[in-house]
Amino acid sequence: MGSSRNLMNLNVLAMIVLSALTTVVRAADNGMDMSMDGAMSLTMGQMRAYLHFTSGDTLWFLGWVPESRGAMAGACIGLFLLALVDRWLAAIRATAELSWSRRAHLIMANRLNQSKSTKNDDGLRPGFKTVLTLGNTPPFIPAHDIVRGILHAGQAALSFAFMLAVMTYNAAFIICIVAGLGIGEMLFGRYIGASKIH
C-alpha cells in the first residue's frame, strides 16, 4: 500500500515538472516564428549586412544612433580618437613593462644577495634554492601587477568596442578605426618597439 502511494506521488510530481517545462518552452519562443525556411528579416534594427556609408547604425547603445551628417562626423572623430588612445595605452604598457622588468630583476638580485652565507641541509644558500625553483619568474609586486591588469582590461575593452563598431558594417566607422590605429602606431609605436629591444 505504501509503495503504490509513493508511486502515485512520483507520478504527480512528474506531471507537475512536465507541465512546468512545457510552459517554459512555450514562453521561450515569445511568439516568434523560429523556422529557417524563409529569408531573414532585419526590419527591427534595419541592419545592413554589407559595407555602407549611410547613417542610422546603432553604435554601442540604443540611444547612440548617428542620424545626421554632423552626428556621423562626431562618431567617426570619436572612433578615431579612441583608436589613438588604444595605441597610446599599448605604448604606456610596453614602457611600463620594461621598467617593471628591470625593477623586478633588481628585487630578485637583492633577495639573492641578502641571503645568508650559511648552508642549509641540502648544502645550498637559502635564497639560491628559491631562485632556482622559480627560474626567471619575477615576484608579484602589487604596484606593478594591478596596474598591468588595469591597462590590459582597458585595451581589451577598447578592442571589444572596436569589434562592435566594425560589426555595424559602416565603412566610415571601419576606416576611422583603421586610420586611428595606423596613426596611433606611427605616433606611439616607437615606444613599443624600444621596450621589446631592451
N, C-alpha and C positions, 0 to 999 in steps of 0.2 A: 504494500500500500504506500509506503514511504518513497519507494523508488519511482512509482508511477507519478506521484505528486512532484518529485524532483524533475522528472522528465517533462511534465506539463509546465512547470515553472521555466525550464530551459527553453521550451518551445515558445512560450510567451515572450521571453527575453529576446529570442532570435527574431521574432516578428517585430518587436519594437526597434531593434537595431536595423533590420532591413527597411522598415518604413522611414526611419531617420536617414539612412543612406540614400534612399530614393528621393527624399525631399532635398537633400544636399545636392544630388546630381541634377535634379530639375532646376534648382536655384542657380547652379554654376553656369548654365548656358545663357542666362539672362535674356532669353527670348531671341537670341541671335541665331541665324542660320549658319552653322559651322561647316556646311558642306564645301568641298573644294571643287565642285563641278563647274561653277561659273567663274567669270572674271572677277578679280579682286576690286572692291570698291573702296576708294580712299576719299570719299566725299566729305567726311567729317573734318579731317585736318587738311585736306587738299594738298597732300604731299606729292611732290613731283619726283619720280624715281629716275630722273635724268638730270644732267648738268644744265643749269639755267641761271640767268642773271635777274630774274624777276623778284620783286619784293613779296612780302607776305609770309615768309617762313618763320616758324617759331624758333627763337634762339634761346634754348635752355629752359625758359619758364613760360608759362601760358601768357603772361602779360607782356613778354618781350617779343613782339612781332613787328619788326620794322616795315611799315607800310609805305611811307613816303621816301622820296629820294634822299632827303636830309637824314631820315632815320637810318636808311641803308648806309649812308656815308658814315654816320656815327658808329654804327655797328662794325663796319669794316675798319675804321680807325681804332676802335676798342680792341678788336681781334688782333690787329697789327701790333698794338702796344702790349697786349698780353703775350704775344709770341716773343717780343723783345724781352719781357720780364722772364719768360721761361729760360731763355739763353743766359740772361743775367744771373738767375738762380743757379744754373749749371756752372757758371764761372765762379760764383761765390763758393759753391760746394767744392769745386775742384781745388781752389786755392786753400780753402779751409782744410780739406783732406791732407794736403801737403804739409800744412802747419801742424795739424794734429798728429800726423805720422811722425814727424820729427820730434814732437814733444813726447809721444808715447815711447819712442826709442830711447829718449833721454831718461824717462822714468824707469824703463826696463834696465838700462845700463846702471842707473843709480841703485836700483834694488840689488843688482848683482854685485856691485862694488861694496855695498853696505853689509853684505852678508859676512858673518864672522869667518875667520880663517880656521875655526875649529872643524874637526871632521865629524861626520855623522856615523851611524853604524855601517852604512854602505861605503864609507870612505870618501864621500863627496861633500863639498861645502853645501850648506843648507840652500842657498839661493841658486846654485848651479843645477841642482836636480829639477827645480821648478822651471827654470828656463829651458831645460832640455825637454821636459814633457809638454810645455806649451808651444815650443817652437818659436816662430816669429809673430805669434798672435799678440797684438797689443792688449794691454789691460783695459777693462771697462772704465772709462772716465766719463761720468755723467755730463760734465760740461761739454764734452765733445759729442758723445753718442746721442744725447737728447736733441741737440741742435741738428745733428746729422739726420735723425729721424724726421724732424720737422721740415727740413729742407727737402728731403725725399718725398714726404707727403704733399708738400706744395707743388713739386714738379709732377707728381702723379695726378694731382687734382687738375692741374693745367692740361696735362695730356688727355685726360678724360673729357675735359671741357672742349678741347680742340676736336677730339673724335666726334663728339656730339654735334659740333658745328659743321664738320665735314659731312656728317650723315644727313644734313638737310639738302645736299647736292647743290647748294647755291655756289656757283662758280666764283662769285665775288668774295664770299667768305673764305673759300679754299685758297684763292690767290693771295688774299691779305695775310692769311696764316703762314703760307709758304714764304711770302716775301718777308714777313716779320721774323720768321725763324732764320732765313738766309742772312738778312741784315744784322740780326742779333748775333749770329755766328761770326760775321765779319767784325762786329764791334767787340765781342767778348770771347771769341774762340781762342785767341792767343793765350788767354789766362788758363783755359782748359788744357791746351797743348803744353804749355810751360810746366804745369803741375805734373803731367804724366812723364815728362822727360827726367825730372829730378829724382 
